[in-house]
Amino acid sequence: MKKTLLITLDFPPMFGGVSNYWANLLKQLPDKDIVVLAPEYDNSLDFDIKQNFLIYRHKLLSNKKLIWPKWLPFLFQTWRIVRSEKIEQIIVAQVLPGGTIAYLLKKFLNIPYVLSFHGLDIALSQSRPRKRHLLKKILKHADRIIVNSQYTSHELTKVGLGNNTPVEIIYPCPNFSQKSSDQTLKDKIIREETLTDRKIIITVGRLVERKGADKTIEAVKILVSKYPKILYLIIGKGKYKNYLLNMIQMYGLSNNVRIIENITDHELPIYYELADIFVMPARRLDNGDVEGFGIVYLEANLFGLPAIAGRSGGAIEAVIHDYNGLVVNPLNPIEIAEAISQLIDNPEKSAILANQGISRINQTFQWSIQASKLQQFLGGDNEQSV
């Protein structure tokens, strides 16, 4: 593989989908061929010393008024590493500003670059005319494109991706490898959350509008007369919390819906194990915010849960209707309620869907499998695979 530099504004120990995606892929690639440029954080060194590939940390965006554009330090550090490490290609994790930097280095140093897209970044780069112009120019000169789903690839064609640019889908993968063995902690959670004899549905993710927790609360309102002990656990943090709390109060669902924040990585598998159904009817918002893929649906499958997804974005690639879950109209609480009811009343079907999801994960959604595709794609295969 060519010696490759990943330039990114998101990388561990920072949490997030892009951060997790690239860290897991790079761990599977040849160490000597990988270099990373990422922002510095307070605890970066603790992470970096455990990796086999080289990581450069710098303050990449300036907050000084006299420095414009603010990504000039990012450009300088990228240029410096390209020269010192004899970099042969650049992977760009965020098209803006990283794509601009890669475009300039290709123009002046003839270094090829690969763009990576996850869905929302396309919408964000369309927010202003100047950004739209930049995106088209950066896309035009890109040597290769990596996307996290077929949906993201289709969205790119709408904004000017040429037919001759090689594109590869590199899927995100679940990170949980085994269930929790901490029975003491599990018993403690069951006791403190009063989970005994409850039919538990669960959502895991940031509390933002597009995740669909609001419509699921409306669905629970419909279901509570049939299933008085139904319990909807919303696990996550975010700006939508107060809106959801107001809904819970307005519908009188304090005994049936709870928001749980600050769950540790050690505790989260236990909540999955205690649940019966995973629900996240994600939808596309007017501003273009959408679920680019939805790895959380597959994580739920790993823990034996069927997944209910919204018919939007890349979620329909993560959840195949009637195979590893059900796909619903994300704006229709009645349809969401019917899907939940169908799975509650048919535990055998729920188990079949979850098991089929596990088989699919084992066959496709493994970091080693996706990294192998990535390595081959970066190595010079010019066939377009999307």
Secondary structure, DSSP 8 states (H G I E B T S, - for coil): ---EEEE-S--TTS-SHHHHHHHHHHTTS-GGGEEEEEE--TTHHHHHTT-SSEEEEE--S---TTSSSTTHHHHHHHHHHHHHTT--EEEESSIIIIIHHHHHHHHHH---EEEEE-SHHHHHTTSSHHHHHHHHHHHHH-SEEEESSHHHHHHHHHTT--TTS-EEE--------S----HHHHHHHHHHTT-TT-EEEEEES---GGG-HHHHHHHHHHHTTT-TTEEEEEE--STTHHHHHHHHHHTT-TTTEEEE----TTTHHHHHHH-SEEEE-----TTS---S--HHHHHHHHTT--EEEESSTTHHHHS-BTTTEEEE-TT-HHHHHHHHHHHHH-HHHHHHHHHHHHHHHHHT--HHHHHHHHHHHHTT------
